[in-house]
Each structure stands twice: as structure tokens, then as C-alpha cells.
């Protein structure tokens, strides 16, 4: 090897600089083709690692649980802020606990593209629901930053990690996204959890104002927003059955959530004769079985409804009903309870069909409670119409998914699938603010809301690359335009 001389240093430094420029250029060019090891590390390995990190932040021991503004939720927000700043984004937390990361564009007059999902969870949750959408968006912008394309955005891009979508604590979904969309009424601040703590109380405990004025500050001006995109696991088995890692959402089912309270007469389990009881538990049991029958066999009840004018077979497709929570007071084996509460979740693609089911079930509630000499009340906790995703965004996201599959050289059959979502998403609330689009990612067995929830590392990679392709094709100023 020839000896190194000091006078050769400038030449060596120039050579090293040239190599670095070439490597950076290659990485920038290959950002969307899945061929760069650098971006493989960022868009797959780092995303998976961060999903695992976020899953370790929980309010419970032994399982994952993060509810609205809980201690674990606040710690998760801090970590998300750190990742956003790593991607070159300006960050802040709004008055409903939503975490924002934003990059401005070269064009100051363009409206903003919002990308997001939620970081709260159900009880005993899986680690991909919500988190995948947030972390994949952050990593996509980080890749654009490294490649030098982040400052070439033709419109501002803002990632939002919503503070509440699942509605576990206050039984009202989309607290975070509904506030941004201007769909959260001020009266919601007085809604309380099981311990009597209100949303306003929780906000103030975490140094937020918790006032009507501060709630209005969260709302976005529709004129300032171009659209909203969300990446989310499918939470169903369709993509797996088709052998396809990504799908594009056509629309989201409408949803109604109720809280039913049945009040009877408390008594001794051994001394009150059966015919003299006013038992809210048996009344609730009959109501729940009736709900199941109503939703499983709607054609037996709704052969034809003059009000909606639909035959049941056509209008009640995709109808599902669930009682997910039930509680009694006092909860003791030797006591006839005085009160039983249970939740009802009804979803359907057809809004009229859903309303007809709710109306019929409400009628049954009052009739059965009357027959059993107990009192019943029905409280509406959440109501959202079905949402249809924007046709332009659907096409753009479909093209991005197809391009990603081609670049990754995945063996696939047919076109990128178009799916309907039976699960609710933040896109429902955001549809009141702007046009929405969604990408679904395959999950094993279609299992979600469970520790068994799983997405392969390669499917995570495909999701982030599709998001990057979407940004590069639609929202980046090309080099020849910027020169």
C-alpha cells in the first residue's frame, strides 16, 4: 500500500465527499423501490422496533392498555414527539391531548395534507392498532428528510397522533379527531368515567385548560385542509384470504353505541320467590338475546319496511351487533341486583338499516322491561353515519400500493383489493372536516383488539413504502419543476 502524504489530504477529502454525494443520490432515487438497505432499516426495522417500544408503555401489568390521557398515554405522547422531531417535524400537543408533527411546504398558499391514527388502545390490546398508522407516517417523512425531499413538499404535511379513538374510558369514540373536525360538543366535557371523573377533570389534571374556549381552539378550519389519509391494519381476514398485503378502503360502516340501564328491586337470593321478583339481570339477559336474534336474522323482523323501502336482504348486509360490557350492582352471588348496565354496539353499511334496527331494539327494550316490571333507560353514547372514502384519494392510494408491490417484486394476483371497513376509524370523524382515504394492511388471521394481533415485518415495510410512493407521486415538487 502506498504511503499517505499530507499534501494528498485535499484530494482524499474531495474523493470522500464525492462518494457521499453519489451514495446520497442513489438513496434518494431508490427511496421508493425497496432496494436501499438504508431505507430498509428505516422503513421496516425501525418502524417495527418503534411499534414494539410503544407497546411496552401500558397502564396495566401483563397486558397493553392506554386510555384517554392516562399516565401511560402521556408517556407515549412524549415518545411520539421525540420520533416526530427526529423526522424533522415541528411538534406540539393541542388542548385535547392530540400530538402534532408538521413540516411546511415551499408553497405557502397550499392546504395541508393530514396523516394520522390513534395511540390509545382497548383493554388487553394488540400493538399494531393505531400505532402502525402513526409510526409509518413518521418514518415516511424521516425517509424524505434523509433523501433531501422533505423540503420539496408542494403542500404542508401534518401527522396527528389522536389521543382517543377507542372510547374505552368515557364510552365515546373519537374524542381526539372529533375535536379537530369540530364534531365534539362542549357538553362532552361533562361526560364521566366509571369513577365519576369527567373529561374536563382529566384535561385539567394533565395541565390542559378543559374549557369550552380551549375545545374550540382545537378545531381546524376546513379551508386549510386538503385531505386526510390513514394507514391501519385491516382488523379482518379479507386481505389474508386474497394473499395481498395492502388494500384500499372504499368506505366505513356507520356505528351506534348505546348504554342501557335496567333498574329493578334488590333482594335476598334465597328469600324472594321467583314470581315476585323484579330482577334486572334476567331482563337484561332477555334483551341481549333478543338483540342477537334481531341482528342475526333481520329478515324475520324486517321482511319489508315501508319507511326505508328496502328489502332486508339488500339493506341489512354487513349488520353486526355486540354487547361488549355488562355490570351489576351490587355484584354479589347471593343478592338480586338492583341495577344492571350494558353497552350495545350496532354497525351497518346502510345508515337507514342501522337506524331501523336501533328503533326496533329500543321498542323491544321498553316492552320487555314493562312485562318484567323493571325500569329501563337508553342513553346514546355515539352515533356516526357510514363514510365513503374520496374517489380521487382511493385512486392515488391504489396506484401507490400497486407501485410498491411492483418495486418490492411481490408475487400478487390481480389488482389491489378495494375493501369496506366494519371497524370505525378516526377517518369517520375527519370526514366531517375534509376528504379521506385509507390504506389497510394485512393482519394474521384477521385478529385485532387482542394480543394475538400481528403484522409481518415485510407487510409493515410495504405499508410505509406505499405511503412514500403516495407522497412522491402527489405531493413532492419534481426536480425539473423546482430547478
Buried (B, 14 or more C-beta within 10 A) or exposed (E): EEEEEEEEEEEEEEEEEEEEEEEBEEBBEBBBBBBBEBBBEBBBEBBBEBBEBBBEBBBBEEEBBBBBBBEBBBBBBEBBBEBBEBBBBEBEBBBBBBBBBBBBBEEEEBBBBBBBBBBBBBBBBBBBBBBBBBBBBBBBBBBBBBBEBBBBBBBBBBBBBBBBBBBBBBBBBBBBBBBBBBBBEEEBBEBBBEEEBBBBBBBEEBEBEBBEEBBEEBBBEEEEBBBBBBBBBBBBBBBBEBEBBBBBBBBBBBBBBBBBBBBBBBBEEEEBEEEEBBBBBBBBBBBBEBBEBBBEEBEEBBEEBEEBEBEBEEBBEBBEBBBEBBEBBEEEEEBBBBBBBBBBBBBBBBBBBBBBBBEBBBEBBEEBBEEBEBBBEBEEBBBBBBBBBBEEBBEBBBBBBBBBBEBBEBEBEEEBBBBBBBBBBBBBBBBBBBBBBBBBBBBBEBBBBEBEBBBBEEBBBBBBBBBBBBBBBBBBBEEEEEE
